[in-house]
Structure formats: structure tokens, C-alpha cells
Amino acid sequence: MIDGNDLKTIKETTQEFFLKTGLDIDLDFLPSKKSNIQGGQEEIFAIQLNITAKEPQILIGERGQTLSEIQHLLKSVLKRKIDNRFFLELDINDYKKKKADYLRELARLEAEGVALSKQEKAFPPMTAYERRIIHLELADHPNIIAESAGEEPDRKIIIKPKP
């Protein structure tokens, strides 16, 4: 279980990590408890880091690739200092939030189009994170089935009408 000392270490290490970039940022640190993703009773600690930057494109990169890599690198640095399990979610200027909202809306629109036309629709290749958002959005749709197909990095979602 993450304790107060671990939280202090996480916050200080994260601030130092971004200070070394030389970029002008504001860091919002939101720790919370979260149920284990696998559905067990164990709770893992979730840390949401929201960064506001004057030049976010440098930290986000093309299609969020740099953001994903920074998140991975930061979690690796933090794991060396903290023995306890935790989940780290990094967002910059609400990029991930806006992207998730866009993907949910796109999924709903495409699903309705497939339900009406009875023609399957393939999305362009997406990251696992993006595919998960679409799968969750369409999981309970009564008229379509969403499946992932292909191999990384070309894995994509295909929406099909239910028979």
C-alpha cells in the first residue's frame, strides 16, 4: 500500500523529472485509490498527473506518442524508488481527455452508420489505449459487434452489424 512517504517521493520525483526538461509547466498531482483492474478485491493506488504546458505539442508528440513514452519513462523512474504497486496516468493540457471524448463520439457515429447500412466499418490502426476506449463505448450497443483485428502496430477495430 502506498503511504505518505511514497506519495511525497512520487511528487518530488515527478517535479524534478519535469524540471529537468526545461519546459514551463504546471503540475497537478491527484492521488486516489482504485480497484484492481482484474476485478479482484485488492486496491492499487492511482496517480493522475495533469500537466499544463505553454508548448504542449513538444510533450504530446504525433498522435500522443511522446506523451505515452514520457508516461512509461516516468513510471519506470518511480518504480525504482517505490516498491508498492501503483497506476500512473499522465495527461497534458487535457489531450487524453479530449482524445477519449472524440473517440467515444466517433465510435457512436460509426456504430449507428453500420447499424443502418448493415456494412462493416474498419477504423484506422490505433493504439491499445484508443481501441479500449472504443470497445468500452460500444460494448453494450444492441446492433453492432466491435472486434480488434491485425497485428501491432497496425491493429484496428472493425465494427460489424449483429446478425
C-alpha positions as CSV (number, residue, x, y, z in Angstrom):
1,M,0.0,0.0,0.0
2,I,1.3,3.5,-0.9
3,D,1.9,5.6,2.2
4,G,2.6,9.3,2.8
5,N,6.3,8.9,2.2
6,D,5.7,7.2,-1.1
7,L,3.4,10.0,-2.2
8,K,6.0,12.6,-1.2
9,T,8.6,10.7,-3.2
10,I,6.3,10.4,-6.2
11,K,5.5,14.1,-6.2
12,E,9.1,15.2,-5.6
13,T,10.5,12.9,-8.3
14,T,7.9,13.9,-10.8
15,Q,8.5,17.6,-10.2
16,E,12.3,17.0,-10.6
17,F,11.7,14.9,-13.7
18,F,9.8,17.7,-15.4
19,L,12.0,20.5,-14.1
20,K,14.9,18.8,-16.0
21,T,13.1,19.2,-19.3
22,G,13.5,23.0,-19.0
23,L,9.9,23.5,-20.1
24,D,7.5,25.8,-18.4
25,I,4.8,23.6,-16.9
26,D,2.3,23.4,-14.0
27,L,1.8,20.1,-12.4
28,D,-1.5,19.0,-10.8
29,F,-1.0,15.8,-8.7
30,L,-4.2,13.8,-7.9
31,P,-3.6,10.6,-5.9
32,S,-6.5,8.2,-5.3
33,K,-7.4,4.6,-4.6
34,K,-8.7,2.4,-7.4
35,S,-10.0,-1.1,-7.6
36,N,-7.7,-3.7,-9.1
37,I,-8.4,-3.7,-12.9
38,Q,-8.6,-7.6,-12.9
39,G,-11.7,-7.4,-10.8
40,G,-10.1,-8.5,-7.5
41,Q,-10.6,-7.0,-4.1
42,E,-7.0,-5.6,-3.9
43,E,-6.8,-1.9,-4.2
44,I,-4.0,-0.3,-6.1
45,F,-3.1,3.4,-5.9
46,A,-3.8,5.5,-8.9
47,I,-1.9,8.7,-9.5
48,Q,-3.3,11.2,-12.0
49,L,-0.8,13.8,-13.2
50,N,-2.3,16.7,-15.2
51,I,0.2,19.0,-16.7
52,T,-0.5,22.4,-18.2
53,A,2.2,23.5,-20.6
54,K,2.7,26.5,-22.8
55,E,4.1,24.3,-25.5
56,P,2.2,21.1,-25.1
57,Q,3.0,19.7,-28.6
58,I,6.6,19.1,-27.5
59,L,5.4,16.8,-24.7
60,I,2.4,15.2,-26.6
61,G,4.1,14.4,-29.9
62,E,2.5,13.0,-33.0
63,R,-0.7,11.1,-32.1
64,G,0.3,11.3,-28.4
65,Q,3.3,9.0,-28.9
66,T,5.7,11.3,-26.9
67,L,3.1,11.6,-24.1
68,S,2.9,7.8,-23.9
69,E,6.6,7.4,-23.8
70,I,7.0,10.1,-21.1
71,Q,4.4,8.3,-19.0
72,H,6.2,5.0,-19.5
73,L,9.6,6.5,-18.6
74,L,8.3,8.4,-15.6
75,K,6.6,5.2,-14.3
76,S,9.9,3.3,-14.7
77,V,11.8,6.0,-12.8
78,L,9.2,6.0,-10.0
79,K,9.1,2.1,-9.8
80,R,12.9,2.2,-8.9
81,K,12.1,4.4,-5.9
82,I,8.8,2.9,-4.7
83,D,8.3,-0.8,-4.0
84,N,4.5,-0.7,-4.0
85,R,2.2,-1.1,-7.0
86,F,0.6,1.9,-8.5
87,F,-1.1,3.0,-11.7
88,L,0.1,6.2,-13.3
89,E,-2.0,8.3,-15.7
90,L,-0.3,11.3,-17.3
91,D,-2.3,13.9,-19.3
92,I,-1.0,17.1,-20.9
93,N,-3.4,20.1,-21.5
94,D,-6.3,17.5,-21.3
95,Y,-5.0,15.9,-24.5
96,K,-6.1,12.4,-23.4
97,K,-9.4,13.6,-22.1
98,K,-10.2,15.4,-25.4
99,K,-9.0,12.4,-27.5
100,A,-11.2,10.0,-25.4
101,D,-14.2,12.2,-25.9
102,Y,-13.6,12.4,-29.6
103,L,-13.1,8.6,-29.9
104,R,-16.3,7.9,-28.0
105,E,-18.3,10.2,-30.3
106,L,-16.7,8.8,-33.4
107,A,-17.5,5.2,-32.2
108,R,-21.2,6.1,-31.6
109,L,-21.5,7.7,-35.0
110,E,-19.8,4.9,-36.9
111,A,-21.8,2.3,-35.0
112,E,-25.1,4.0,-36.0
113,G,-23.9,4.1,-39.6
114,V,-23.0,0.4,-39.5
115,A,-26.3,-0.5,-37.9
116,L,-28.2,1.4,-40.6
117,S,-26.2,0.3,-43.6
118,K,-25.5,-3.3,-42.5
119,Q,-22.0,-2.7,-43.9
120,E,-18.9,-3.3,-41.7
121,K,-16.6,-0.4,-41.0
122,A,-12.8,-0.6,-40.2
123,F,-11.2,2.1,-38.2
124,P,-7.6,3.1,-39.0
125,P,-4.9,1.5,-36.8
126,M,-5.0,2.7,-33.2
127,T,-3.1,2.2,-30.0
128,A,-4.3,-0.3,-27.4
129,Y,-5.5,2.7,-25.3
130,E,-7.6,4.1,-28.1
131,R,-9.0,0.7,-29.0
132,R,-10.0,0.2,-25.4
133,I,-12.0,3.4,-25.4
134,I,-13.9,2.4,-28.5
135,H,-14.6,-1.1,-27.2
136,L,-15.9,0.2,-23.9
137,E,-18.1,2.7,-25.7
138,L,-19.6,0.1,-28.0
139,A,-19.8,-2.9,-25.5
140,D,-23.5,-2.5,-24.9
141,H,-24.6,-1.4,-28.3
142,P,-27.6,-3.6,-29.3
143,N,-27.0,-3.6,-33.1
144,I,-23.2,-4.0,-33.7
145,I,-20.2,-6.1,-32.7
146,A,-16.8,-4.4,-32.4
147,E,-13.7,-6.6,-32.9
148,S,-10.0,-5.9,-32.9
149,A,-8.0,-7.3,-35.9
150,G,-4.5,-7.3,-37.2
151,E,-1.1,-7.1,-35.5
152,E,0.6,-4.2,-33.8
153,P,1.3,-1.6,-34.9
154,D,-1.5,-2.0,-37.5
155,R,-4.1,-3.4,-35.1
156,K,-7.5,-1.8,-35.6
157,I,-11.2,-2.1,-34.8
158,I,-13.8,-3.5,-37.1
159,I,-17.4,-2.7,-36.4
160,K,-19.9,-5.3,-37.8
161,P,-23.7,-5.4,-37.8
162,K,-25.1,-8.1,-35.5
163,P,-26.6,-11.0,-37.4
